[in-house]
């Protein structure tokens, strides 16, 4: 469960960075 949650957080932060980079 912890691994899944951390993976979700990393994925969301990654998509956030990508969204900011593609602005």
QUICOR-V542218 format. One line per field, one symbol per residue. psi: psi as a letter, one per 30 degrees, with the letter a starting at -180 (. if undefined). Layout:
psi = ???
This chain:
psi = eeeeeeeeeeeeeeeeeeeefg.
